[in-house]
Each structure stands twice: as structure tokens, then as C-alpha cells.
Amino acid sequence: MLHPQPHHQLQQQQQQQQQQQQQQQQQQQQQRAYEHSLGYHIFFLFSRKLLQLLQQQQQHFNSGCIMHNAAAAAAAAAAFSGSVSSSISSSSSRSSSSSRSEASFSSLTKIN
């Protein structure tokens, strides 16, 4: 046989239920806030890693351009020095041949 519960016992049960509901709501809010902050944290880490990778790619690209430019400059310098040395050698051979012809001309004039 069911006995009716006293009024104060019903009030206690209702208060306990309300407290449990409030605790559940707080836990859910805390869980959502944690997930939200975790999402931001993951996004921040991902963004930072992506930025590091992009900076590395930029450095590789820049160093590649610098190496390419350095190789082109070295090739141009080698070509320039080659043309300068060939022009120097041709001018020195011309001057030595002209000095030889002058020497032979002077020896010819001394004999006569």
C-alpha cells in the first residue's frame, strides 16, 4: 500500500533535482567552453605550423632565386673575363709582333 509522502520530502526531492539539473547545465557549459577553446587552440597551432611551412617555402624559393642569380652572374663574369683575357692576349700578341717588326726594321736600317 502506497503512503503519501510528506510535503517537506517532496520539496527536498525537487531541490535535489533542480541542483542536479543546474550541475548538468554547468557541466555542459564548461564542456562547450572547453571544446570551443580547444578548437581555437588547434586552429592556432595549425595556423602557426602553416605559417612556418610557408616561410620555409619562401626561404627555399628565395635561396633558389639567389643561387640561380649567382650562377648567372658567375657565368656572365666568366664570359666577361674570358673575353677580356682573349682581348688582352690578342693585343699583347699584336704588340709583340709590332715590336718584332720594329726591331727587324731598325736592324735593317742599321745595316744600310
C-alpha positions, 0 to 999 in steps of 0.5 A: 500500500502506497503512503503519501509522502510528506510535503517537506520530502517532496520539496527536498526531492525537487531541490535535489533535482533542480541542483542536479539539473543546474550541475548538468547545465554547468557541466555542459557549459564548461564542456562547450567552453572547453571544446570551443577553446580547444578548437581555437587552440588547434586552429592556432597551432595549425595556423602557426605550423602553416605559417612556418611551412610557408616561410620555409617555402619562401626561404627555399624559393628565395635561396633558389632565386639567389643561387640561380642569380649567382650562377648567372652572374658567375657565368656572365663574369666568366664570359666577361673575363674570358673575353677580356683575357682573349682581348688582352692576349690578342693585343699583347700578341699584336704588340709583340709582333709590332715590336718584332717588326720594329726591331727587324726594321731598325736592324735593317736600317742599321745595316744600310 
